[in-house]
């Protein structure tokens, strides 16, 4: 039989009844009485203990565990939480020619964010371009081109302010959250390693920071080949670049069976343009529709997949404020070819 945690009110009533049963004639319900204060104080302490027991009970099954307990459960199966990723890029330093800028020099952003150089450099022609990374990971450390950082400590012959170069400081990713870690952990438990099965490759691919979805294609380019493609949903552009592909290939190369030949590739985006007759056709409702469509594409789109019109209509109907709509385009289920992936294209509201 399941245990029902008593409420604070129930605990107060239990305390009052207990006192009255042991002190005949006592009335614990008198306003401002010492006995009522004792009943409430004891009930509050007991409620806190019940709450802690409730928390501990959720940590025992690993599918309801949280934070460090979930991470510890996962680590027993060899699944580690993905750490936050630093933003990286280049800075333009200016100053006196010949002035040296050592590696690991710290710089600060106006809001207190801290960065450091990852290579040394020397001012030549009035400037030096040097690589830099954020000390704390996460997307909040990203910076746009022409942003500025200030040296934390003076460097002889170097101006204090450095400028972010194109394309900016990018690549910051937050630490993996509990939901994503649990999904990878449950996959490991339910689909144990099998020496290079489809699920093995998918699990290996998802181990990389920022990788949120991956697809595996046996015999992609013929017998003995395995095709791997993936996306990074937390980025503005979810499709992997050349550096991401090389990192994935290196990551898989030490894990795959020696006889398998890897083909790591990026999906080709195939935009789906839409024409929607929307009621009411207002800015807030349009924004809500676009948000729901983005979420639907993230859930349903996959390389070589089909997107049902019913799912598109459902997403539009879920938008807050929408009362009626007519989907004029597309008129048939959008289909992507092998290696292609459907994405939200231009949306026209009528």
C-alpha positions in Angstrom: 0.0 0.0 0.0 1.3 3.4 -0.9 2.1 6.0 1.8 0.3 9.3 1.8 2.4 12.1 3.3 0.3 14.0 5.9 -0.3 17.7 5.3 0.8 20.4 7.7 -2.8 21.0 8.8 -3.2 17.3 9.5 0.0 17.2 11.6 -1.2 20.2 13.6 -4.5 18.5 14.4 -2.6 15.3 15.4 -0.5 17.3 17.8 -3.5 19.0 19.3 -5.3 15.7 19.8 -2.2 14.1 21.3 -1.8 16.9 23.9 -5.5 16.9 24.8 -5.4 13.1 25.2 -2.6 13.4 27.8 -3.8 16.5 29.5 -7.4 16.1 30.4 -9.3 19.4 30.3 -6.7 21.2 28.2 -7.9 23.2 25.2 -5.1 23.5 22.6 -7.4 25.6 20.3 -7.5 28.6 22.5 -6.0 31.6 20.7 -2.4 32.5 21.7 -2.3 29.5 24.1 1.1 27.9 24.8 -0.3 24.5 23.9 -1.4 25.7 20.4 2.0 27.1 19.8 3.6 23.8 20.8 1.3 21.9 18.5 2.1 24.1 15.6 5.9 24.1 16.3 6.0 20.3 16.5 3.9 19.9 13.4 6.3 22.2 11.4 9.3 20.2 12.5 7.6 16.9 11.6 6.5 18.3 8.2 10.1 19.1 7.4 11.2 15.6 8.3 8.4 14.1 6.1 9.6 16.3 3.3 13.1 15.1 3.6 12.0 11.5 3.7 9.9 12.2 0.6 13.0 13.6 -1.2 15.1 10.6 -0.2 12.4 8.2 -1.5 12.6 9.9 -4.9 16.3 9.4 -5.1 16.2 5.6 -4.6 14.7 4.8 -8.1 17.1 6.4 -10.5 14.3 7.5 -12.9 13.1 10.0 -10.3 16.5 11.0 -8.9 17.8 14.6 -9.2 21.0 16.6 -9.5 24.0 15.0 -8.0 22.2 11.8 -7.0 21.1 11.2 -10.6 24.7 11.9 -11.8 26.0 9.4 -9.3 23.5 6.7 -10.5 24.4 7.4 -14.1 28.2 7.2 -13.3 27.7 3.7 -12.1 26.8 2.7 -15.7 29.6 4.9 -17.1 27.3 7.7 -18.2 28.8 11.1 -17.2 27.0 14.4 -17.2 28.2 16.7 -20.1 30.1 19.6 -18.7 29.5 23.2 -19.7 31.4 24.3 -22.8 33.4 27.5 -22.9 32.9 30.2 -25.6 35.9 30.6 -27.9 37.1 33.1 -30.5 39.7 35.8 -31.1 40.5 39.2 -29.7 42.3 42.2 -31.2 44.8 43.7 -28.8 46.5 47.1 -29.6 49.5 48.7 -28.2 53.2 49.3 -28.7 55.0 47.2 -31.2 57.1 44.4 -29.6 55.0 44.3 -26.5 54.3 40.6 -25.5 51.0 39.3 -24.4 51.4 36.0 -22.5 48.9 33.1 -22.5 46.4 32.8 -19.6 46.0 36.6 -19.3 42.6 37.3 -17.8 40.0 39.7 -19.2 36.7 40.8 -17.8 33.4 41.7 -19.4 31.3 44.7 -18.2 28.9 42.3 -16.4 31.8 40.5 -14.6 32.3 37.6 -17.0 35.9 36.3 -17.0 37.9 35.2 -20.1 41.6 34.2 -20.7 43.9 34.1 -23.6 44.8 30.6 -24.8 47.9 31.5 -26.7 50.7 34.1 -26.4 51.2 36.9 -28.9 53.3 40.0 -29.7 52.0 43.4 -30.9 53.1 43.9 -34.5 51.9 46.7 -36.7 50.0 48.1 -33.7 47.9 45.0 -33.0 47.9 41.3 -32.2 45.1 38.8 -32.8 45.0 36.2 -30.0 42.6 33.3 -29.3 40.6 33.5 -26.1 38.1 31.4 -24.1 35.6 32.0 -21.3 36.5 30.6 -17.9 32.9 29.7 -17.2 31.0 27.7 -19.7 27.5 28.3 -21.0 25.8 30.3 -23.8 25.9 33.4 -21.7 29.6 33.7 -22.4 29.0 34.1 -26.1 29.7 37.6 -27.5 29.0 39.4 -30.7 31.7 40.8 -33.0 33.1 44.2 -31.9 32.3 43.5 -28.3 35.0 44.6 -25.8 36.8 42.9 -22.9 39.2 44.6 -20.5 42.5 43.3 -19.1 42.1 42.3 -15.4 45.7 43.3 -14.8 47.9 45.7 -16.8 50.3 44.3 -19.4 53.2 46.5 -20.3 52.8 48.3 -23.7 49.3 46.8 -24.3 46.1 48.9 -24.2 43.6 47.7 -21.6 40.6 47.2 -24.0 40.5 44.3 -26.5 37.9 43.9 -29.3 36.1 40.7 -30.2 36.8 39.7 -33.8 34.5 38.1 -36.4 32.5 35.9 -36.1 32.4 36.6 -32.3 32.9 34.4 -29.3 30.8 31.3 -29.9 30.3 27.7 -28.9 29.3 28.2 -25.3 27.0 25.4 -24.0 25.3 24.9 -20.6 25.9 21.9 -18.5 23.7 19.0 -19.4 20.3 19.2 -17.5 18.7 16.3 -15.6 16.2 15.5 -18.3 18.8 14.9 -21.0 21.2 13.0 -18.7 18.3 10.8 -17.6 17.4 10.1 -21.2 20.9 9.0 -22.0 21.2 7.0 -18.8 17.9 5.1 -19.4 19.1 4.4 -23.0 22.3 2.8 -21.5 20.3 0.7 -19.0 17.6 -0.4 -21.5 20.0 -1.0 -24.4 23.3 -2.3 -23.0 26.4 -2.3 -25.3 26.3 -4.9 -28.0 29.7 -4.4 -29.7 28.7 -1.8 -32.3 25.0 -2.0 -32.7 22.9 0.9 -33.9 22.1 1.9 -30.3 25.8 1.8 -29.4 26.6 4.4 -32.1 23.7 6.6 -31.1 24.8 6.5 -27.5 28.4 7.3 -28.4 27.3 10.2 -30.5 25.2 11.7 -27.8 28.1 11.7 -25.4 29.6 14.7 -27.1 28.8 18.2 -25.6 25.9 20.0 -27.4 24.9 17.0 -29.4 21.1 16.5 -28.7 20.0 14.1 -31.5 21.8 11.6 -33.6 20.8 9.1 -36.3 22.7 6.0 -37.4 22.5 4.3 -40.8 24.0 0.8 -41.3 25.6 0.2 -44.7 25.1 3.9 -45.6 27.8 3.8 -48.3 27.9 0.0 -48.8 28.7 -3.1 -46.8 30.9 -2.3 -43.8 30.1 1.4 -43.6 28.1 3.2 -40.9 26.6 6.6 -41.5 26.3 9.0 -38.6 24.5 12.4 -38.6 23.5 14.6 -35.8 22.2 18.1 -34.8 22.9 20.5 -31.9 19.5 21.9 -31.0 20.7 24.5 -28.5 22.6 26.4 -31.1 21.0 29.1 -33.4 22.1 26.9 -36.3 21.5 23.4 -35.3 23.4 21.8 -38.1 27.0 20.7 -37.4 30.0 22.5 -39.0 33.2 21.0 -40.3 34.8 21.2 -36.8 31.9 19.4 -35.3 32.1 16.6 -37.9 35.8 16.2 -37.2 35.2 16.1 -33.5 32.5 13.5 -33.9 34.6 11.3 -36.2 37.5 11.4 -33.7 35.2 10.6 -30.8 33.6 7.6 -32.6 36.9 6.3 -34.1 38.2 5.1 -30.8 34.9 3.4 -29.9 33.7 1.7 -33.0 34.6 -1.9 -34.1 37.9 -1.9 -36.0 36.2 -3.3 -39.1 33.6 -0.5 -39.4 34.1 2.4 -41.8 32.6 5.6 -40.5 30.8 8.2 -42.7 30.0 11.3 -40.5 28.0 13.9 -42.3 25.8 16.9 -41.6 22.1 16.8 -42.6 21.1 19.0 -45.5 18.4 21.4 -44.4 15.2 21.3 -46.5 13.1 24.4 -45.6 9.3 24.0 -45.6 7.6 27.3 -46.5 4.1 27.8 -45.1 1.1 30.0 -45.8 -1.3 30.3 -42.9 -4.6 32.1 -42.8 -4.7 33.0 -39.1 -7.4 34.3 -36.8 -6.7 36.5 -35.1 -3.8 37.6 -37.3 -1.9 39.6 -34.6 1.8 39.9 -33.8 1.6 38.0 -30.5 -0.4 35.2 -32.0 2.0 34.9 -34.9 4.9 34.7 -32.5 3.1 32.0 -30.6 2.5 30.0 -33.8 6.2 30.3 -34.8 7.3 29.1 -31.4 5.0 26.1 -31.6 6.2 25.3 -35.1 9.8 25.5 -34.1 9.1 23.1 -31.2 7.2 20.7 -33.5 10.1 20.6 -36.0 12.5 19.9 -33.2 10.4 16.9 -32.1 9.3 15.4 -35.4 11.9 16.3 -38.0 14.6 13.7 -38.8 16.8 12.9 -41.8 14.8 11.1 -44.5 11.6 11.6 -42.6 8.0 12.7 -43.4 6.2 15.5 -41.6 2.4 15.0 -41.4 0.1 17.9 -42.1 -1.9 16.9 -39.1 1.1 17.5 -36.9 1.6 21.0 -38.4 -2.1 21.9 -37.9 -1.9 20.6 -34.3 1.1 22.8 -33.6 -0.6 25.9 -35.0 -3.8 25.1 -32.9 -1.7 24.9 -29.7 -0.5 28.5 -30.1 -1.8 30.7 -27.4 -4.5 33.1 -28.7 -5.2 31.1 -31.9 -8.9 30.6 -32.5 -8.9 29.4 -36.1 -6.6 28.8 -39.0 -6.4 27.5 -42.5 -3.1 25.9 -43.7 -2.8 26.8 -47.4 0.8 25.7 -47.8 2.0 23.0 -47.8 -0.9 21.1 -49.2 0.7 17.6 -48.8 2.9 16.0 -46.3 6.5 17.4 -46.6 9.0 14.6 -47.3 12.8 14.8 -47.0 15.2 12.6 -48.9 18.1 10.6 -47.5 20.5 12.9 -45.7 18.0 15.8 -45.8 16.2 17.2 -42.8 13.0 19.3 -42.9 13.3 22.8 -41.3 10.9 25.6 -40.8 11.2 27.9 -43.8 9.4 31.2 -44.6 6.0 31.6 -42.9 3.5 33.9 -44.5 0.5 34.9 -42.4 -2.7 36.1 -44.1 
